[in-house]
């Protein structure tokens, strides 16, 4: 995932980026998964626990989303000048 995002941002900054948003769909799918797991955690109580690796991966996905949004904002500012 990090390689894909890095490549996408490189292409954006060198004006070779196509405007598509599959990354946002990916984040929505991750969010849906985490919400489902939270519901299962609530329903099953002590019989089910969300794996730590899922929580770590979700935090990484959200972090990458924030970084790419900031990069996109900086790029748009640069293009307006």
N, C-alpha and C positions, 0 to 999 in steps of 0.2 A: 504494500500500500504506500509506503513512504517513497519508494522509487517512482511509482506512478505519479504521485503528487509533485515530487521534485521535477520530473520531466514536464508535467503540465505547466508548472510555474516558470520553468526555463523557457518553454515555448511562448508563454504569455509575454514575458519580458523581451523576447526577441521577435515579437509580432508574428508568430506562427501558430497562435492558439485559435482553435475553433470554439465558438461559444456553445458548448453543451454542458450539461450539469449532472453527469452520472454520479459524481461524488456526493452530491446532496441526496440523491436517492439512496446511496449506500448508507449515509448517516441516518436517514429515516428508517431504513430496514434495521440497522443496529439498535436504534431507539425502540422500535417495535419489539425486537427480541428481548431487550433489557426490561421493558415494561411487562412482557409476558412472564419473564423469569421472576420479577418482583411479585406479580400476582400469584405465581406458583409458590413462592416463598411465604407469602401471606396465608395462602390456603393450607399448605402442608405443614407450616410451622417448623417444628424441630426435625421433621422427617426430610426436609429438603433445604439445601443451602446453595446460594448462588456461588458458582466457582469463582475464585479470586482472579483467575486468568481472564474470565469474561469481563469482569469489572475493569481490570487493567487494560484490556483491549479497547473497551468502550471509552475509557478516559483518553487513550491514545487517539482514537478516531475523533473525538471532540476537540482535542488539542490541535490536530492537523487541520480540522475544519476552521478553527479560529485563526490559525496561522495563514491559511490560504485566503480567507476572507480579508485579512489585513493586507496581504500582498496584493490582492485584487484592488483594494481601496487605494493603496499607494500607486499602483499602476495607473488607475484612472486619473488620479491627481497629476501624475507625470504627463499623461496624454493631453490633458486640458491645457497645459502650458504652452 
